[in-house]
Structure formats: structure tokens, C-alpha cells
Amino acid sequence: MAEHYYSENPTSGHDIKRIRFDFKGCTLEFITDAGVFSRGKIDTGSSVLLNALPDRLSGRVLDMGCGYGAIGISIAKAYQDVEVVMVDINSRAVELAQGNIKLNSINNATVYQSDGFAQVEGLFDIIVSNPPIRAGKRVVYAIFEQCAIYLKSGGEFYVVIQKKQGAESAMAKLAEIYGNCEKVARDGGYWVLRCVNSYGN
């Protein structure tokens, strides 16, 4: 079976890279490697998602499926009033994210290896995700449903999906789960969808 970036323990050979990314006046650096998602550069979807976030964020933020930490670490660096938790099933990605937290002198973020929400505790004000579309609709929609459980009342879920990879059907599914779903950004074929937990937790 071919290895994917959502494999739990990648066995592919290493190919270390160092990349830079600018976000909200901050220059960040990330160490990446083979066996993780978008190792050559910050992918367009993650960039579109980050730039769709509001000017102010505070409280607990969860980056679900964090990879080497591009989204979560960027949020932790740019927004001082947040506590960021990042999780990923991929052990290599988690190790890289831990190193990237140190590399960028981040003191308001932590990362855990977790299959979905298995190691996640507590509720969050914001959840962000660039989900593993290649894992299939069943896996992605299960993430959508679990995010609703871990959002505080009034909490917001931001997710980025390419239109050609099912953004319209994802929007319909999210509206079914949350009772609302808004397209807050569209760029380069990517949609950023925002849902609010109006049911309470």
C-alpha cells in the first residue's frame, strides 16, 4: 500500500528542507521532510485559510491535522492572545512541528500525536483545519462532526477545501452539522468555510 502524509508512522527516506513564510508581519521558518504534507512550500490552501482569519483571535485554538505546523505556528506567532493546540496522526509531522515551535520561539503552542481527537482534551474557541482530502470523504466528514463536539458555544470552525475536491458538498454537509456555513474566502480554487457552534457545549 502506498504511503500517504496521513500515515501514522512514515517509513520513506528523509529529505529535509527549510522553508520561509510571511504572515501578518511575521517571518516564520519551518523544517520539513519527506512523508509529510506539502514539504516544499506552505501550500496554497493553508495560506488562503490563514489569510481568511479575522484580525483578532483569542482563546484556545486547535489545528486539526497540523502537519509540520504551518497553520498552528503561524497563528501562535501572529496572535499573542491565543493558546494553540496542534494534533496530527503522522509521527514525523508531529516531531517536525515540535522542532518548528522551538525554531520560531513559540511559547503559546503545543503539539500531540493523535488519531483525530483521541488525544484532544477540553473545548476550543477556534478550530482550523486543512483536512486530509485524500483520506476520503468519510474521514473528512467525521472530522467535521467531531469538531462540533469540541467547540465552545459560539466557537468557530474554519476549514479550507478546493472546489474541485468537493467544497460545495462539504459546505452542504457542514450546514447540516452546524446549522450554518459561510464561505468567507475564495482564492485560487480554494474555499474557506466558516461555521459557528450555535448549539452549545
N, C-alpha and C positions, 0 to 999 in steps of 0.2 A: 504493500500500500504506500502511495506517495506521501511524503512528509509535508505537512502544512504548518503555517505560522500559528495555528491553534493546537498543534500537537503539544502534549504535556511535557515531554522531555525530548527536544530535538537532538538528533544524532548527526546532523550534517556538519561538515568541516567548518572551521571558523574562518571568517573573512571580516576582520574588524575594520570599521570605518568611523570617522569623526566628522560630524556634520554640524552646521550652524543654522540658527533660526532666529529671526527677529519678531518680537510680539510686544505690542504696546510699549515701545521704547526700551525693551529689554532684549539683550542679545544672549541667547542660550546656546549651549553646546551639548551634543548628545553623542555618546559612543553607541554604535550599532554593530550588528553581527549577522552572519548568515543564520537562517532559521527563525527570523523574526519578521514581522510585517514592515514593509517599506523601509528597508535598511539603508537605501541610498540617499534618501531625502525625506523631509517631512511631507507626507502625501497630501495631495490637494484636498481631500475630504477633511482631514484633521485641521488644515489651515482654514478652510471655509467655516468649519464648526467653531473654531476659536474666535474668528473674526465676527461671528454672529452673536457672541455672548454680550450681555449688557455691559455698560461702562462700569457698573458697580456690582460686585458679588461679595457675599459674606456668608459665614456659617460653614457647615460641613458639606464638602463636595466629594462625590465618588466618581472616579474614572473607571468605568467598567470595560475591561478588555484593553488595558493601558499600553500593551506592547512595551517598548523601551522607555516610555514615559513622556512622550512628546506633548500630549494634551494636558495631563495632570500637572507636570512640572511647569509648563508654561503658565497655567492658571495660578499655581502656588507662587511663582515668581512675580507675576503681574498684579495679583490681588492679595494684599497683605492681610486682609481680614477673613481669610479662609483657612480651613483645615482640610487638606486634601488626602483622601484615601484612594489608592490605586490598586487594582487587582487584575491578574491575568492567569490563565491556566498554564502558560508556557514558562517553564522554569528558567530558560535562558533569557527571556524577555524580562522577567522579574529581577534577575541578577543584574542585568544591564540598567534597569530602572533604578535599582538601589545605588549603583555607581553614579548614575546621572543626577540623582538627588544630591550626592556629595559634590560632584563636579560643578554644579550650579549653585552651591552654597545654600541649599534649600533647608529650612528648619520647620516648615509647616506642611510636610508631606510624608506619608509612609506608604509602603507597597508590600503586598502579600501575594503569595501564590494561592490561587483559589479557582476551583471549577465553578464558574458562575458565582453565586452568592454564598457558597459553602462556608467560607471563612469571613464573611462580612457581618459586622455587628452594628447595631444601632440604626437610627434613621438619618436621612440626609436632606439638606435644603435644596441641593442641586445634584443631579446625576447627569453625566455626559457619557456618550458612547459613540465610537466609530466601530460598529459591530462587525463580527466576522461573517460577512455575507456568504462567503464560500462554504461556511459550515452548514448552510441550508436554512430555509425559511422556518422550519420547526425550532431550530436552536435560537435563531434571532428573535422570533416571536415569544419564546419562553423568556428571553432576557427582558423584552418589553413588559411582560406580565409581572416578572419579579421586581423590576424597578418600581412599579406602582406600590408594591408592598413595603419597599424600603424608603419611600419618600415621605417626608413630613407633610401634614396637611398644608396645602398651599405651595408645596415644593414643586420644582420644575425639572422636567426631563428633556434634555437636548440630545438629538440623535442625527447623524448625517448619513445619507444614503444616496447613491447615484440613481437618477431617474430610470436609467436603462436596467438597473439591478433591482427594481421593484419599489421605488419611492412612493408611487401612487397607492399601491396595495398596502404598503407599510403604513401610510397615512390613514387609510381606512381602518386598519387593524388597531392603530393607536387610538383613534377616535372611539372605537368600540370599547377599548380597555379603560380609557381615562374619561370618556365623555366629552373630550375636546382634543383638537390637534390643529396647530397653526404652522404654516410654512413661513419661517422667519427670515430665510435667506435662500438664494439660489445663485449658483455660480459654477461655471464650467461643467454643467450637467449634474452637479450635486445639489441636493436639497437638504436644508437643515430644518428639522421638525421640532416643535416645542409643545409639550403637554404639561398641564398643571394638575396636580393631585387635588381634586376638589371633593374627594370622598372622605378624607381624613384618615390618620393612622395614630 
